[in-house]
Amino acid sequence: MRMTKKQAVLAEIVQFVPVIILAFSFLVKGDVDLNRAASLFLISGSIAAVITVFLVLKKTLLNPILLGTNIWLVLGALAFSIPITPLAHLIGSLQAAGLYVCVFTVATGFTFGMRTGFIGMEHADATVIRRLSLIMLVFSGVVLVWSYVFVGNIRLGGGLPFILLNVTRRVMIRRSRQ
């Protein structure tokens, strides 16, 4: 059974919840210190895992960008809560660039291994999916490098690339359906 447009939009919005929980505290506080965000990673990572499993069981198309983000949140939860010191240090030092490493990894897997591609949509023409996914894969690589260059700036290295990546994906999906 196919999802209605309203259900698909709701599923997409729900996938944003975990990262918003983590990001909101940084916006309120005004600075970012991932090394002191263990409880936030645990909450966000747990919610991310539950939402992802629920949507997979419901056979919902996932937003691959948010899947990569949620993997980063789960890794952060494990790294800071268990703790896994080398992973915690890596996540803390990479800041948002670590998120984009996870996104790029998912991008690569989805581009070459999933029928919905990294664009994360169904389309009658597989070449459309492949072309859009390759564009998004390259763009996610650019975002990863950009984020690493601006590793100390949460707005330029974290927020802006995240918004641009997700908006670009939505625009590409909309245009491919016209």
Buried (B, 14 or more C-beta within 10 A) or exposed (E): EEBEEEEBEEBBEBBBBBBEBBBEBBEEEEEBEBEEBBEBBBBBBBBBBEBBEEBEEEEBBBBBBBBBBBBBBBBBBBBBBEEBEEBBEBBBEBBBBBBBBBBBBBBBBBBEEBEBBBBBBEBEEEEBBBBBBBBBBEBBBBBBEBBBEBBEBBEBBBBBBBEBBBEBBEEBBEEBEE
